[in-house]
Each structure stands twice: as structure tokens, then as C-alpha cells.
Amino acid sequence: MKHALLYLALTFGLSLAVPAAMAADSAGNKPQAAKKVKKDKKSKKKAETKEETPAAEETPAPAAEEAPANAVGEALKGVNFITDTKPRYDAKFYLYLTTAGWCGPCNREMPNVVKQYPLMLKKDVQLIMVSADQQPEAATHFMKRNRGDFPCIMGNPTTETQKLPGYRDTHAIPQAILVDAAGNVISIGRAQEIIAGWEKLIKGK
């Protein structure tokens, strides 16, 4: 009898303990499940927001300023000429000729320069005389004496030559520099050689 009562008590206790444990386990898992559902909703909402947000428009970079097609012609518009004759600002080529009235080789070469000048103009080559004389009067007298009629600037002691794209002072005269309209040097050297071969130098350019 004593044993039967003990058995009943244990059975009754277990029957109460199992539902209680199951209830406790269910209660413990419920907050975790709720957290998971809440987290899933938050992630979904974040993804939807990300999809709905329009992409920022890219601001195009400012276009770089292009150099003028005829950089030499544009530069010549700001040069001080000592002659009434002005250059062509739309030539395809330019020939800088550094010369002076006191220079023996310059005087010997000038008749050939005067002869070639009209031919140069027909081929879109503009001659610019750069005088190494000390005074403008000496430069203009030198041209009149040789019947030269082309644009002339003072190269000494002024700084007008610094405005000329492609011009370089080699400290030798007579000096010639043949450049294209952009100021790229095609040939530089002794005037006698370049004056004699300018047509070949521009061929195919």
C-alpha cells in the first residue's frame, strides 16, 4: 500500500512537470521568434528603401578648353609691328626670319627673301621678319633698301618674340624658323638653307 501511494505521487508530479516545462520552453522561444520576424521585416524594408532610392546623377567633367587652331595667327594679333604691312592671321605656316641691317650675311640673303616672299604667300606661308637692330628706324631702312614689304617686329631689345608660338632665339643670325599654324616647329636653322628649301619642308604637311 505504501509503495502504491509513492508511485501515484511520482506519476502525478511528472504529469505536472512536463506541461510546465513545455510551457516554459514555449514562452522562452516566443521572444526569439518575434525578434527574428522583426529582424526579417527590417531587412526587407531596408532592401526596398535601397531599391527605391534613385542613383545620384554623375556630374559631367567640364570640357577642357581647346587651343585655337591657328595659335600663331591669334598671337600675332597682339604683337606690335613696326611696319604698316600686317601679316595674314589665317596662314597655314609661318616663317620667322631673324635678321639685321648691320649683318653681312643678312644683307646678302635679303634679295632672295624678297624674291621668295610672293611665292610663300601663294602657298599659305606668312613671313615674319624679326629685326635684331637696335632701333626700328634701322630695321625699316634695311627693308626699304632691299625693297622688302613684309611684316616686321623688333626682336631686340623688346620681348615681342616671346609672344610668338614656336619662336626660339639661337643667338645666331640670319636665323629662320618654320612653324605650322599651331606653333609646332617644322625646321629651325640657317636662314639660307630654310629660305632655299621651304617649299620642300611644307610638302605633305
C-alpha positions in Angstrom: 0.0 0.0 0.0 2.8 2.3 0.9 4.5 1.6 -2.4 1.4 2.2 -4.3 0.9 5.7 -2.8 4.5 6.6 -3.6 4.1 5.5 -7.2 0.9 7.6 -7.6 2.7 10.7 -6.1 5.6 10.4 -8.6 3.3 9.9 -11.5 1.2 12.9 -10.6 4.3 15.1 -10.1 5.7 14.1 -13.5 2.4 14.9 -15.2 2.5 18.4 -13.7 6.2 19.0 -14.5 6.1 18.1 -18.2 3.4 20.6 -19.2 5.1 23.2 -17.1 8.4 22.6 -18.8 6.8 22.7 -22.2 5.1 26.0 -21.4 8.3 27.5 -20.1 10.1 26.4 -23.3 7.4 27.8 -25.5 7.5 31.1 -23.5 11.3 31.2 -23.9 11.2 30.7 -27.7 8.4 33.2 -28.4 10.6 36.3 -27.9 13.3 34.8 -30.1 10.8 34.1 -32.9 9.4 37.6 -32.5 12.9 39.1 -32.8 13.6 37.0 -35.9 10.4 38.1 -37.6 11.1 41.8 -36.6 14.6 41.5 -38.0 13.4 40.0 -41.3 10.8 42.8 -41.7 13.6 45.4 -41.0 15.9 43.9 -43.6 13.1 43.7 -46.2 12.2 47.3 -45.6 15.8 48.4 -45.9 16.2 46.5 -49.1 13.0 48.1 -50.5 14.2 51.5 -49.5 17.6 50.9 -51.2 15.9 49.9 -54.4 13.6 52.9 -54.4 16.4 55.4 -53.8 17.4 56.8 -57.2 21.1 56.7 -58.1 22.9 60.0 -57.8 23.4 61.6 -61.2 27.0 61.9 -62.3 28.1 65.5 -62.9 29.9 65.6 -66.2 33.5 66.9 -66.0 34.0 70.4 -67.5 35.3 70.2 -71.1 38.9 71.3 -71.4 39.5 74.4 -73.4 40.9 73.6 -76.8 43.8 75.6 -78.1 42.9 77.7 -81.1 43.5 76.0 -84.5 45.7 78.9 -85.6 47.6 79.8 -82.4 50.3 81.8 -84.3 47.7 83.9 -86.1 45.9 84.6 -82.8 49.2 85.5 -81.1 50.2 87.9 -84.0 47.1 89.9 -83.3 48.7 91.1 -80.1 52.2 91.8 -81.5 53.5 95.3 -82.1 54.6 95.6 -85.7 56.9 98.4 -86.8 55.6 98.2 -90.3 52.3 99.2 -91.9 52.2 95.8 -93.6 50.3 93.3 -91.3 50.5 89.5 -91.6 47.8 87.1 -92.6 46.3 85.7 -89.4 44.9 82.6 -91.2 48.1 81.3 -92.9 48.9 77.6 -92.7 52.6 78.1 -92.0 54.7 80.9 -90.6 58.4 81.7 -91.2 60.2 83.7 -88.5 63.3 85.3 -90.0 65.7 87.0 -87.6 67.9 89.5 -89.5 69.5 92.9 -89.1 70.8 95.7 -91.3 74.3 95.5 -89.7 74.6 91.8 -90.5 76.6 91.0 -93.7 75.1 87.5 -94.4 71.6 89.1 -93.8 72.2 91.7 -96.5 73.4 89.1 -98.9 70.3 86.9 -98.2 67.7 89.6 -98.3 67.3 89.8 -102.1 66.5 86.1 -102.2 64.0 86.6 -99.3 62.3 89.4 -101.2 62.1 87.1 -104.3 60.6 84.2 -102.4 58.1 86.1 -100.4 55.3 86.3 -103.0 55.7 82.6 -103.7 55.4 81.9 -100.0 52.1 83.8 -99.7 50.7 81.7 -102.5 51.5 78.5 -100.6 50.0 79.8 -97.3 53.3 80.7 -95.7 53.5 84.0 -93.9 56.9 85.5 -93.4 57.5 87.5 -90.2 60.7 89.5 -90.0 62.3 89.7 -86.6 64.8 92.6 -86.5 67.9 92.4 -84.4 68.6 96.1 -85.0 68.7 98.4 -82.0 66.2 100.9 -83.4 63.1 100.4 -85.5 64.3 103.1 -87.9 67.3 100.9 -88.8 65.0 97.9 -89.4 62.7 99.8 -91.7 65.6 101.4 -93.6 67.1 97.9 -94.1 63.8 96.7 -95.7 63.4 99.8 -97.9 66.9 99.4 -99.1 66.2 95.9 -100.1 62.6 96.6 -101.3 61.2 94.3 -98.7 57.5 94.6 -97.9 56.7 92.1 -95.2 55.6 92.4 -91.5 58.4 93.2 -89.1 58.7 93.2 -85.3 61.6 94.2 -83.1 63.4 91.3 -81.5 66.0 93.3 -79.7 65.7 94.7 -77.1 61.9 94.2 -76.9 60.3 91.0 -75.9 57.8 90.7 -78.7 59.3 87.4 -79.8 58.1 85.8 -76.5 54.6 86.2 -77.9 55.3 84.0 -81.0 54.4 80.3 -80.6 57.4 78.2 -81.7 60.0 81.0 -81.8 63.4 80.3 -80.3 66.4 82.5 -80.1 69.5 80.7 -81.0 71.6 83.9 -80.8 72.6 83.5 -84.4 71.6 85.5 -87.5 70.3 85.2 -90.1 68.1 82.6 -88.4 64.9 81.1 -89.8 62.2 79.1 -88.0 59.4 77.4 -90.0 56.3 76.5 -87.9 52.8 75.3 -88.6 49.7 77.3 -87.6 49.7 75.7 -84.1 53.3 76.8 -83.5 54.9 73.4 -83.9 58.5 73.7 -85.3 59.0 72.2 -88.7 62.5 73.4 -89.2 65.0 75.7 -87.5 68.5 76.7 -88.6 70.4 78.9 -91.0 68.2 81.2 -93.0 69.9 80.5 -96.3 69.0 76.8 -96.1 65.4 77.2 -95.0 64.7 80.0 -97.4 66.0 77.8 -100.2 64.1 74.7 -99.2 60.9 76.0 -97.5 58.6 74.5 -100.3 60.0 71.0 -99.7 59.7 71.4 -95.9 56.0 72.1 -96.1 55.2 69.5 -98.7 52.8 66.9 -97.3 52.2 68.9 -94.1 
